Amino acid sequence: MSSQPPFPRLAPVVLSDDGDELQFCSTCAFSHACLSQGMDKSALRDLHVLVEHAGPFHAGDTLFHEGDPFDAIAAVRAGCVKTRVIDRDGREHVLGFHFPGEIIGLNAIAGDRYPCDAIALDTVMLCRFSFPKISVLATRVPGLQRELFRLLSRDIGRASLLAGDWSAEQRMAAFLVGLSRRLAARGFSATRFQLSMSRTDIANYLRLAPETVSRVLRRLQDEGVLAVDRRDVELRDPDALEALAAPILRE
């Protein structure tokens, strides 16, 4: 049994974790960039001054609306955030889901307003960074600038993965494998987690019908690949799931 906690379990230490004089908090989205430059928190007090802790937000709360003035990007510190747009006919289009250590607001860099809504799916904590100020700091910390480019590139790549003519099983497998890897990278269990998003949201994101999502999950469970209990998921045969997702994940 893995000793890593299943997402989104929130221990008090997670919510109060702000590191210390030398260490960044455990979900810091920029710690890799700073540490790779040989800089600990004490050498980057300017960056820490830019951080504004926000939250907790609760399920259904809007973090920003499409069209709001863009002045900050935010790192998810705890919880899960959905980004979406609503078309002229009132239909919702889910753009993505964002987990601890990931950034929301990067797609607003090209303009002066947020191009989508961001909605909390459960209890969410954020670290907000003034984008004008972090842009200035990035010129002084080359690793920070590269990290911003890397994060933006990753978002673009993730959005394009599902553009091909993939089967419903391949789409679901790629979604679950990607989710597993992202959570494991932040210290959560890679094989046990809770889906913060609804089946309808997953279907919208994967461009499938909700009933197709439910059918595929049942089939994978019948085959012993998954165990699903409402929103709780256990990956019982990760290798089989990886093989199914490989064409989309290019592996």
LINBELJO-V186220 format. One record per residue. N is the residue number from 1. OMEGA is omega in degrees with one decimal (none if undefined). NEAR is the number of other C-alpha atoms within 8 Angstrom. Layout:
N	OMEGA	NEAR
N	OMEGA	NEAR
This chain:
1	-179.6	2
2	177.3	5
3	179.9	5
4	-177.5	7
5	174.7	9
6	174.7	11
7	3.8	10
8	-176.3	9
9	-176.3	6
10	172.6	7
11	179.1	6
12	-178.1	6
13	179.6	6
14	-176.7	9
15	-177.0	10
16	-174.5	6
17	173.2	8
18	-178.2	7
19	176.8	9
20	-176.2	7
21	-176.4	6
22	-172.7	8
23	173.7	8
24	176.2	11
25	-168.7	9
26	-179.0	9
27	-176.8	9
28	-177.5	10
29	-174.9	9
30	-175.8	8
31	-179.1	8
32	-179.1	7
33	-177.0	11
34	-177.8	13
35	178.2	9
36	177.3	8
37	179.6	8
38	-176.8	6
39	173.7	10
40	-174.8	11
41	-178.4	11
42	178.7	8
43	-177.0	6
44	-179.9	9
45	178.4	8
46	179.7	7
47	-177.1	9
48	178.0	8
49	-177.6	7
50	-173.6	11
51	174.4	10
52	177.5	8
53	-178.2	8
54	179.4	8
55	11.0	7
56	169.1	8
57	-176.5	10
58	-175.9	10
59	180.0	10
60	178.5	8
61	176.5	9
62	-178.6	9
63	166.6	8
64	-179.6	9
65	169.9	10
66	179.3	10
67	175.8	8
68	176.9	8
69	-179.7	7
70	177.2	10
71	-176.9	8
72	165.2	10
73	-176.9	12
74	173.1	11
75	175.3	15
76	-178.9	19
77	177.0	14
78	177.6	14
79	-177.3	14
80	-178.3	15
81	174.5	14
82	170.5	13
83	-173.9	12
84	168.1	12
85	175.3	12
86	-177.2	9
87	-174.7	8
88	179.2	5
89	177.9	5
90	179.5	6
91	179.1	7
92	174.8	8
93	-178.4	10
94	-178.4	11
95	-178.4	10
96	177.0	9
97	-172.1	8
98	-171.6	11
99	-178.2	13
100	-179.0	13
101	-179.8	11
102	-170.7	9
103	169.6	12
104	179.5	11
105	-178.2	10
106	-177.7	8
107	177.0	9
108	-174.0	11
109	-176.0	8
110	-177.8	5
111	-179.9	7
112	177.9	9
113	177.4	10
114	-177.0	16
115	-177.9	9
116	172.1	10
117	171.0	13
118	-173.4	13
119	174.5	13
120	177.7	17
121	175.1	15
122	178.9	12
123	-172.5	12
124	171.3	17
125	-178.2	14
126	163.5	13
127	-179.1	12
128	179.1	13
129	174.0	13
130	-175.8	11
131	177.0	9
132	-177.9	8
133	-180.0	9
134	176.3	11
135	177.3	9
136	-179.8	8
137	-179.1	10
138	177.7	11
139	179.4	8
140	-179.1	6
141	-175.3	10
142	-179.7	8
143	179.5	11
144	178.4	11
145	178.6	11
146	-180.0	9
147	176.4	10
148	178.4	8
149	-178.7	8
150	-180.0	8
151	178.6	9
152	178.7	10
153	179.9	8
154	178.4	8
155	179.6	8
156	-180.0	8
157	-179.8	8
158	-179.0	8
159	-176.7	10
160	-175.5	7
161	-173.2	9
162	-176.3	10
163	-177.0	6
164	-178.5	5
165	-176.3	4
166	177.5	8
167	178.8	6
168	179.8	10
169	179.5	8
170	179.1	12
171	-179.4	13
172	179.6	12
173	179.4	12
174	178.1	15
175	-177.6	8
176	177.6	8
177	178.2	12
178	178.7	8
179	178.9	8
180	-178.3	11
181	-178.4	9
182	179.6	9
183	179.3	14
184	-179.9	10
185	179.9	7
186	172.4	10
187	176.1	8
188	177.5	11
189	177.9	15
190	-173.8	10
191	179.5	10
192	178.7	11
193	177.9	12
194	177.4	10
195	179.9	8
196	-177.3	9
197	179.8	7
198	175.0	7
199	179.6	9
200	177.9	8
201	178.8	9
202	-179.8	11
203	178.8	13
204	-179.2	12
205	-177.5	11
206	-178.9	9
207	177.8	6
208	173.8	10
209	179.4	9
210	179.6	11
211	176.9	6
212	177.1	10
213	-179.9	14
214	-179.8	9
215	-179.2	8
216	178.2	11
217	178.2	10
218	-179.0	8
219	179.0	8
220	176.8	10
221	178.9	11
222	-179.6	7
223	177.4	7
224	-179.5	9
225	-177.9	13
226	162.7	13
227	-176.0	10
228	175.2	10
229	-173.9	6
230	180.0	4
231	178.8	8
232	-177.5	10
233	171.7	13
234	176.7	10
235	-175.7	10
236	176.7	9
237	-177.2	9
238	-178.9	10
239	178.6	6
240	179.0	8
241	177.8	12
242	179.9	11
243	179.4	7
244	-177.9	11
245	-171.2	14
246	-179.5	10
247	179.6	8
248	-178.4	12
249	176.1	8
250	179.9	5
251	none	5
